[in-house]
Amino acid sequence: MKYLGAKTLFNLIFLICMLILLFTWPQLSWKWMENSTAEVLFMIGIFSSLVSSMVYHFWSFSQPSRYRYGMGYNKEIPPGDIELFSVKKLKLVAGAHSDERKIDLPRFIQRLMLLMSFLFLGVLTTNNRGLQLLINFPELLEPSPAQFCQDEEEPEEEDPSKIGCELILKAWEMGYVKDLGTCAPDEEKELQAVCKKREKDEPWLHYSYRRFIELMEKFELQTQGDFFAREEAKLRMQIDSIDKLVKIKQFELKNEPRAAHHLWTNLPWPQGWFGYLESALGGGNDCLQEWTRINPVLPLEADDSSGVAKTFDHSFGHVLFNSTHRESVGYCREYTIHWDSDSTACQQLAENPEKFLKNEGVWGEVRLVLDRFILSDDLANLKDNLNALIPKDPKKEEERKRLAKIRLIRAKKRKKYKSSRSVAKKSPQSAISFQCLIVNDKSENVVVDKFTIDSQKFEAQTFYYPGSQSQTSVNDRFHAQPLMQLGQLMSPGFEYGSWMSYARPDLDSAGDTIRSRLEQKGPFMLTRLEHLRNADIILQHDWMRQRDDLLEIYPWYLHLHRFVDRFREHYLSQRRRL
């Protein structure tokens, strides 16, 4: 019989379980280690050291185990041992500790095993977000100001158009005036939302009683009439759609892609053969690090054969994902550029979509997003049908209409752009798109190929650009042509001209004037830099693209940010994530 002590056996099983979880846990990878902060790694080390020392001390691992477990094949059970189970001639027995046999590993090995086990446990259970939640836990116990009704805003300054309206209001009350005109009260001030949260001076018991009454009123409303018939209908609808509900949860838990946007181009790999090799090995998708806070300036070497591809790659990440602008248009790993592709890629896609996408290795991703789109559409209809069975409270409906009216009035007053994510067309092309960028010796042209995937209509747009339009000068530090071409390629119908820019209206004729003033010598040289505000480097002023001194102080926040914001605004009106 071969024996092991209870403590050693526990140590081995615990360590083996942690190793299995460590190698099978889907979220763990080298990227996890790279993205983990120093605080998280320090916390894992402290946790493993303290907990392993506590377990070693309080379980008395320094002392031999009181019980032992043994296994033997075709062996007789020693006196005093108990047979736990047997499989044919293989037996597992347990018994009390005997000084005759050494049943435990050395102390330092057991201590090291405990340390490694809890180190792996810390890696499995601790991440950046978890540590931040742990740090902020005391704040969660404090009542949030959002749980209370806020004080009314201080009265705004009197509107000049309302001065002298007291007499008009008095005459209107007496019936001498039928129309108040500009003295009429603002509609927004008349529509005030009723706050049902706890007042700052309201006793807790009174607030609890008020919420209890609201709950009982809601319960009474829900149970009135044909309550059981409605609940039975809702349950049947949910049971009929149980497979769809389970599938959408699987999509969320597995973090499946919510969009699939693919761009094919005959331009070579920007990184040369190394980029091709990295992609073939499954890497090269570090867009979160590569396309964050991109510098607008991109110098090129004179002998760089992939300079055009580098400008397009740089512009692609800049206009879509650069975090120095407004919110990015999506998750960058859902966007893929297929370099060094055939010039007829989109035609092949339209002829046989499934075969082409399988050859490109992206059929599974496109299929998942399409299934998710169809599924989300079905579940949206299910939600509407379920809501139709819920009785409506007249008071809440009236309050909802009042609040909607307030939001509409405020939106009109502020004239702010409404997020296009909510107004994008609900079609599979909003989450799945195909484009081709082909550089050739022919004239500029746009070809649209239409096809279907699983009865869903799609379009593949091919943009042909002459080689002369894509040439880049090695002396340029900023490349505007790829920005304009990508704007038309990624968002059909996008336009950007002097009427949208912050530059001077007479941009063409003012170019020489601005250049001459900047090159003048004399005092107050810094004051002449104000003329850069009038020069939009994207539309004109090619001479600035070769001057490092001007590009260092150029007001990118005015012109480049303006272009990117306009593009993203237009792009989000057509594309969205599921």
C-alpha positions in Angstrom: 0.0 0.0 0.0 1.2 3.5 -0.9 0.0 6.1 1.7 -0.4 9.9 1.7 -1.4 12.1 4.6 -4.7 14.0 4.5 -2.9 17.3 4.4 -0.6 16.3 1.6 -3.5 14.8 -0.4 -5.5 18.0 0.0 -2.5 20.1 -1.1 -2.1 18.0 -4.2 -5.8 18.0 -5.2 -6.0 21.8 -4.6 -2.9 22.5 -6.7 -4.1 20.3 -9.6 -7.5 21.9 -9.6 -6.0 25.4 -9.8 -3.7 24.3 -12.6 -6.6 22.9 -14.6 -8.6 26.1 -14.1 -5.6 28.2 -15.0 -5.1 26.5 -18.4 -8.8 26.2 -19.3 -10.1 29.6 -18.1 -11.1 31.4 -21.3 -10.3 34.9 -20.1 -6.7 34.2 -19.2 -3.9 34.9 -21.7 -0.7 36.9 -22.0 -2.8 39.9 -22.9 -4.3 39.6 -19.4 -0.8 39.9 -17.9 0.0 42.9 -20.2 -3.1 44.8 -19.3 -3.0 44.1 -15.6 -1.9 47.0 -13.5 1.0 46.9 -11.0 -1.6 47.2 -8.2 -3.4 44.1 -9.3 -0.2 42.0 -9.5 1.0 43.3 -6.1 -2.4 42.4 -4.6 -2.3 38.9 -6.0 1.2 38.4 -4.5 0.1 39.8 -1.1 -3.1 37.6 -1.2 -1.2 34.4 -1.9 1.5 35.0 0.7 -0.9 35.9 3.5 -3.6 33.3 2.9 -1.1 30.5 2.3 0.8 31.4 5.5 -2.6 31.5 7.5 -3.7 28.1 6.1 -0.3 26.6 6.8 -0.3 27.9 10.4 -3.9 27.2 11.4 -4.1 23.8 9.8 -0.8 22.9 11.4 0.9 21.7 8.3 4.1 21.5 10.3 2.7 18.5 12.1 2.1 15.1 10.5 -1.5 14.3 9.3 -3.8 12.5 11.7 -5.2 10.4 8.9 -3.7 8.7 6.0 -5.1 7.4 2.6 -3.6 4.6 0.7 -4.1 2.8 -2.6 -3.0 -0.6 -3.7 -3.5 -3.2 -6.4 -4.2 -6.8 -5.3 -3.1 -5.9 -1.7 -4.5 -7.0 1.6 -5.9 -4.3 3.8 -3.7 -3.7 6.8 -5.2 -4.1 10.3 -6.9 -0.9 11.4 -7.5 0.5 7.9 -11.0 0.9 6.4 -11.8 0.2 2.8 -13.5 3.2 1.1 -14.1 1.6 -2.2 -12.6 -0.9 -4.7 -12.6 -1.4 -8.4 -11.8 -5.0 -9.2 -8.5 -5.5 -7.4 -7.7 -1.7 -7.0 -8.5 -0.6 -3.4 -8.6 2.8 -1.7 -8.3 2.6 2.1 -8.1 5.1 5.0 -6.7 4.8 8.4 -5.1 6.6 11.4 -1.6 7.9 11.2 1.2 5.5 12.0 4.8 6.4 12.8 5.9 3.4 10.8 5.5 5.2 7.4 6.3 8.6 6.2 3.0 9.8 4.7 3.6 13.6 4.3 5.8 15.6 2.0 8.5 17.9 3.5 7.3 21.1 5.1 8.9 23.5 2.7 7.4 21.6 -0.3 3.9 21.8 1.2 4.3 25.5 1.9 5.5 26.1 -1.6 2.5 24.1 -3.0 0.1 26.2 -0.9 1.7 29.4 -2.1 1.4 28.4 -5.7 -2.2 27.2 -5.3 -3.3 30.5 -3.8 -1.3 32.4 -6.3 -3.2 30.7 -9.1 -6.4 31.4 -7.3 -5.6 35.1 -7.1 -4.9 35.2 -10.8 -8.2 33.5 -11.5 -10.3 35.8 -9.3 -8.6 39.2 -9.5 -8.5 41.7 -12.3 -8.4 45.5 -12.8 -12.2 45.9 -12.5 -12.4 43.7 -9.4 -9.7 45.5 -7.6 -11.3 48.9 -8.3 -14.7 47.6 -7.1 -13.0 46.4 -3.9 -11.4 49.8 -3.4 -14.7 51.6 -3.9 -16.7 49.2 -1.7 -16.9 51.6 1.3 -18.4 54.2 -1.0 -21.1 51.8 -2.1 -22.3 51.6 1.5 -22.9 55.3 1.6 -26.2 56.7 0.3 -25.8 58.1 -3.2 -26.9 61.6 -3.9 -28.8 60.2 -6.9 -31.1 58.4 -4.4 -32.5 61.8 -3.2 -34.4 64.5 -4.9 -32.1 67.3 -6.0 -32.6 70.9 -5.0 -34.3 73.1 -7.6 -31.9 75.0 -9.8 -31.2 78.6 -9.0 -33.5 80.9 -11.0 -31.9 82.0 -14.2 -31.4 85.7 -15.1 -34.5 87.3 -16.4 -34.9 87.0 -20.1 -34.7 90.4 -21.8 -37.7 89.6 -23.9 -39.8 89.1 -20.7 -39.0 92.5 -19.2 -42.2 94.5 -18.8 -44.6 91.6 -19.2 -46.3 92.1 -15.8 -48.8 94.5 -17.3 -49.5 92.2 -20.3 -50.1 89.3 -17.9 -52.4 91.3 -15.8 -54.4 92.5 -18.9 -54.6 88.9 -20.1 -56.1 87.8 -16.8 -58.7 90.6 -17.0 -59.6 89.6 -20.5 -58.3 92.7 -22.3 -55.6 90.7 -24.2 -56.2 87.5 -26.0 -52.6 86.7 -27.0 -49.6 86.9 -24.7 -47.1 86.8 -27.6 -43.5 86.8 -26.3 -44.7 87.1 -22.7 -46.1 83.6 -22.7 -44.4 81.4 -20.2 -41.8 78.9 -21.5 -43.3 75.5 -22.1 -40.3 73.8 -20.6 -40.8 75.5 -17.2 -44.5 74.5 -17.2 -43.5 70.8 -17.7 -41.7 69.8 -14.5 -41.0 66.1 -13.8 -42.3 64.8 -10.5 -39.6 63.6 -8.3 -40.5 60.3 -6.5 -37.2 59.8 -4.9 -36.6 60.4 -1.2 -36.5 64.1 -0.1 -33.4 65.1 1.8 -35.4 65.9 4.9 -37.9 63.0 4.6 -37.8 60.4 7.4 -36.8 57.0 6.4 -40.1 55.4 7.7 -42.2 57.9 5.7 -40.2 57.2 2.5 -40.6 53.4 3.1 -44.4 53.8 3.6 -44.7 55.8 0.4 -42.8 53.3 -1.6 -44.9 50.5 -0.1 -48.1 52.2 -1.2 -46.7 52.6 -4.7 -45.8 48.9 -4.8 -49.3 47.9 -3.7 -50.9 50.2 -6.3 -48.7 48.6 -8.9 -49.6 45.1 -7.7 -53.3 46.0 -7.8 -53.0 47.3 -11.4 -51.1 44.2 -12.5 -53.6 41.7 -11.0 -56.8 43.3 -12.1 -58.9 41.8 -14.9 -57.8 38.7 -16.7 -54.5 38.4 -14.8 -54.1 34.7 -15.1 -55.0 34.7 -18.8 -52.4 37.4 -19.5 -49.7 35.6 -17.5 -50.4 32.3 -19.2 -50.1 34.0 -22.6 -46.8 35.6 -21.6 -45.5 32.3 -20.3 -46.4 30.5 -23.5 -44.7 33.2 -25.6 -41.6 32.9 -23.5 -41.6 29.1 -23.7 -42.0 29.1 -27.4 -39.0 31.4 -27.6 -36.9 29.6 -25.0 -34.3 28.5 -27.5 -33.8 32.1 -28.7 -33.5 33.4 -25.2 -30.9 30.8 -24.4 -29.0 31.5 -27.6 -28.8 35.3 -27.0 -27.4 34.6 -23.5 -24.8 32.4 -25.0 -23.8 35.1 -27.4 -23.4 37.5 -24.4 -21.5 35.1 -22.2 -19.1 34.0 -24.9 -18.6 37.7 -25.9 -19.3 36.9 -29.5 -18.7 39.8 -32.0 -21.5 42.4 -32.4 -20.3 43.6 -35.8 -18.2 42.5 -38.7 -16.7 45.1 -41.1 -14.2 44.0 -43.7 -12.2 46.0 -46.2 -10.2 44.3 -49.0 -7.4 46.2 -50.8 -4.7 45.3 -53.2 -2.2 47.5 -51.3 0.7 45.5 -49.7 1.1 44.8 -46.0 2.2 48.0 -44.2 4.6 46.0 -42.1 5.9 44.1 -45.1 6.5 40.3 -44.9 6.6 40.5 -41.1 2.9 41.6 -41.0 1.9 38.8 -43.4 3.7 36.3 -41.2 2.3 37.6 -38.0 -1.3 37.5 -39.5 -0.7 33.9 -40.7 0.3 32.9 -37.2 -2.9 34.4 -35.7 -1.5 37.6 -34.3 -1.3 41.2 -35.5 -4.6 42.3 -33.9 -3.3 44.7 -31.3 -5.5 47.6 -32.4 -6.3 48.6 -28.9 -2.7 49.7 -28.4 -2.0 50.6 -32.0 -5.0 52.8 -32.8 -5.2 54.7 -29.5 -4.0 58.3 -29.4 -2.5 58.3 -32.9 -0.3 61.2 -33.8 -1.6 63.0 -37.0 2.0 63.2 -38.3 3.3 60.1 -40.1 6.9 60.5 -41.6 7.8 58.1 -44.4 11.2 56.8 -45.6 12.3 57.6 -49.2 12.7 53.9 -50.1 9.5 52.6 -48.3 7.6 50.5 -50.9 4.6 50.2 -48.6 4.3 54.0 -47.9 0.8 54.2 -49.5 -0.4 51.3 -47.4 1.0 52.8 -44.2 -0.9 56.1 -44.9 -4.1 54.2 -45.4 -3.6 52.1 -42.3 -2.7 55.2 -40.2 -5.7 57.1 -41.5 -8.1 54.2 -41.0 -7.3 53.9 -37.3 -7.2 57.7 -36.9 -10.7 58.5 -38.3 -12.4 55.5 -36.7 -10.8 54.8 -33.3 -8.4 57.6 -32.2 -9.5 58.3 -28.6 -8.4 62.0 -28.8 -11.5 62.8 -30.7 -15.2 62.1 -29.8 -16.4 58.6 -29.0 -15.0 55.9 -31.4 -17.4 54.3 -33.9 -17.1 50.8 -32.6 -14.8 48.1 -31.3 -11.7 48.0 -33.4 -11.3 44.2 -33.4 -14.5 44.0 -35.3 -12.9 45.8 -38.2 -10.5 43.9 -40.5 -8.3 45.1 -43.4 -7.4 42.3 -45.8 -4.1 43.5 -47.4 -2.6 42.3 -50.6 -6.0 41.0 -51.9 -7.1 40.3 -55.4 -8.4 43.3 -57.3 -11.7 41.4 -58.0 -12.3 40.5 -54.4 -15.8 42.2 -54.2 -16.9 40.6 -57.5 -15.9 37.2 -56.1 -17.8 38.0 -52.9 -21.0 38.9 -54.9 -20.8 35.7 -57.0 -20.4 33.2 -54.2 -20.4 34.9 -50.7 -20.1 31.8 -48.6 -17.3 30.3 -50.6 -15.3 33.6 -50.7 -15.7 34.3 -47.0 -14.7 30.8 -46.1 -11.6 31.1 -48.2 -10.8 34.4 -46.4 -11.4 32.8 -43.0 -14.1 35.2 -41.9 -17.3 33.2 -42.7 -17.8 32.1 -39.1 -17.6 35.7 -37.8 -20.0 37.0 -40.4 -22.4 34.1 -39.8 -22.4 34.8 -36.0 -23.1 38.5 -36.4 -25.9 37.8 -38.9 -27.5 35.2 -36.6 -27.3 37.6 -33.8 -29.0 40.3 -35.9 -31.8 38.0 -36.8 -32.1 36.8 -33.3 -32.2 40.3 -31.8 -34.9 41.3 -34.3 -37.0 38.4 -33.2 -36.5 39.1 -29.5 -37.4 42.8 -30.1 -40.7 41.7 -31.5 -41.2 39.3 -28.6 -40.5 42.2 -26.1 -43.1 44.3 -27.9 -45.7 41.5 -27.7 -45.0 41.0 -24.0 -45.3 44.7 -23.3 -48.6 44.8 -25.0 -50.0 42.3 -22.4 -49.0 44.5 -19.5 -51.7 46.9 -18.3 -50.8 50.6 -18.5 -51.1 52.9 -15.6 -52.9 56.1 -16.9 -50.9 58.3 -14.5 -47.6 56.9 -15.5 -48.4 57.1 -19.2 -49.3 60.8 -18.8 -46.1 61.4 -16.8 -44.1 59.5 -19.5 -45.5 61.8 -22.2 -44.7 64.9 -20.2 -41.1 63.8 -19.7 -40.8 63.0 -23.4 -42.1 66.4 -24.2 -39.5 68.0 -21.9 -36.7 66.1 -23.5 -37.9 67.1 -27.0 -38.0 70.8 -26.0 -34.5 70.7 -24.4 -33.1 68.9 -27.5 -34.5 71.6 -29.8 -33.2 74.4 -27.5 -29.7 73.0 -27.3 -29.6 71.9 -30.9 -27.2 69.1 -30.0 -26.5 66.2 -32.3 -28.4 63.2 -31.2 -26.3 60.0 -31.0 -26.6 58.2 -34.4 -26.3 54.9 -32.7 -30.0 55.1 -31.9 -31.1 56.3 -35.4 -29.0 54.0 -37.6 -31.1 52.0 -40.0 -32.1 48.7 -38.6 -30.7 46.4 -41.3 -27.9 43.7 -41.4 -25.7 46.1 -43.4 -25.5 48.4 -40.3 -23.6 45.7 -38.5 -22.0 43.9 -41.4 -20.3 45.7 -44.2 -18.0 44.9 -47.1 -15.8 47.4 -49.0 -12.9 47.1 -51.5 -10.2 49.7 -52.1 -8.4 49.0 -55.4 -5.5 51.1 -56.6 -5.0 50.7 -60.4 -4.0 52.6 -63.5 -7.6 53.3 -64.6 -9.8 56.3 -63.9 -11.6 56.8 -60.6 -14.8 54.7 -60.4 -17.2 53.2 -57.9 -18.9 49.8 -58.5 -21.6 48.4 -56.2 -22.2 44.6 -56.3 -25.4 43.3 -54.6 -25.9 39.8 -53.2 -27.7 38.0 -50.4 -26.7 35.9 -47.5 -29.4 33.8 -45.9 -32.1 35.9 -47.7 -30.6 39.1 -46.2 -29.5 41.8 -48.8 -26.0 43.2 -48.8 -23.9 45.4 -50.9 -20.1 45.3 -51.6 -18.8 48.7 -52.8 -15.5 48.8 -54.7 -13.7 52.1 -55.0 -11.1 52.3 -57.8 -8.5 55.0 -57.3 -5.8 55.8 -60.0 -2.3 55.3 -58.8 -1.6 59.0 -59.2 -4.3 59.8 -56.6 -2.7 57.5 -54.1 0.9 58.6 -54.4 2.4 60.0 -51.2 5.3 62.4 -51.0 8.1 61.3 -48.7 8.6 64.9 -47.7 5.0 65.1 -46.4 4.5 64.6 -42.7 0.7 64.8 -42.9 -1.3 62.9 -45.5 -4.8 64.3 -46.3 -5.7 62.3 -49.4 -6.2 58.9 -47.6 -8.5 60.7 -45.1 -10.8 61.9 -47.9 -10.7 58.6 -49.7 -11.5 56.6 -46.6 -14.3 59.0 -45.7 -16.1 58.2 -49.1 -15.2 54.5 -48.9 -16.3 53.7 -45.3 -19.4 56.0 -45.2 -21.0 56.4 -48.7 -22.4 59.9 -49.3 -19.9 61.5 -46.9 -18.7 64.9 -48.1 -16.3 67.5 -46.5 -15.7 70.9 -48.0 -14.9 74.5 -47.2 -18.6 75.0 -46.2 -18.1 72.5 -43.3 -14.6 73.6 -42.3 -13.5 76.3 -39.8 -11.2 77.7 -42.4 -11.6 81.1 -44.2 -14.4 81.1 -46.8 -11.9 82.3 -49.4 -9.6 79.3 -48.7 -8.2 79.0 -52.3 -7.3 82.7 -52.7 -6.1 83.1 -49.1 -3.4 80.5 -49.3 -0.6 82.6 -50.6 -1.5 85.4 -48.2 -1.3 83.2 -45.1 1.9 81.7 -46.3 3.6 85.0 -46.9 2.5 86.4 -43.5 4.0 83.3 -41.8 7.3 83.7 -43.6 7.7 87.4 -42.9 10.6 88.3 -40.6 10.4 90.9 -37.9 9.0 91.4 -34.3 5.9 89.7 -32.9 6.5 86.5 -34.8 4.3 84.4 -32.4 1.3 86.6 -33.1 1.4 85.7 -36.8 0.8 82.1 -35.8 -2.9 83.0 -35.4 -3.1 82.8 -39.2 -2.8 79.0 -38.9 -6.4 79.0 -37.6 -7.6 80.1 -41.0 -5.7 77.3 -42.9 -7.4 73.9 -43.2 -4.6 71.5 -44.0 -7.0 68.8 -45.1 -8.5 70.9 -47.9 -5.6 73.0 -49.1 -2.2 74.4 -48.0 0.0 71.5 -49.1 3.1 73.5 -48.3 2.4 73.1 -44.6 2.6 69.3 -44.7 6.4 69.5 -45.2 7.2 71.9 -42.4 7.8 70.1 -39.1 7.9 73.4 -37.2 4.4 74.4 -38.2 2.9 71.0 -37.7 4.2 71.0 -34.1 2.0 74.0 -33.3 -0.8 73.5 -35.9 -4.4 73.7 -34.3 -5.4 70.1 -35.0 -8.3 70.5 -32.6 -9.9 72.9 -35.0 -9.5 71.3 -38.4 -8.6 67.7 -38.1 -10.9 67.1 -35.2 -13.6 68.8 -37.1 -13.2 66.5 -40.1 -13.1 63.4 -37.8 -16.2 64.5 -35.9 -18.1 65.1 -39.1 -17.1 61.7 -40.5 -18.0 59.8 -37.3 -21.3 61.6 -37.1 -22.1 60.5 -40.7 -20.7 57.0 -40.2 -22.8 56.3 -37.1 -26.0 57.2 -39.0 -25.3 54.2 -41.2 -23.5 51.7 -38.9 -24.1 50.4 -35.4 -23.2 47.5 -33.2 -25.8 44.9 -32.2 
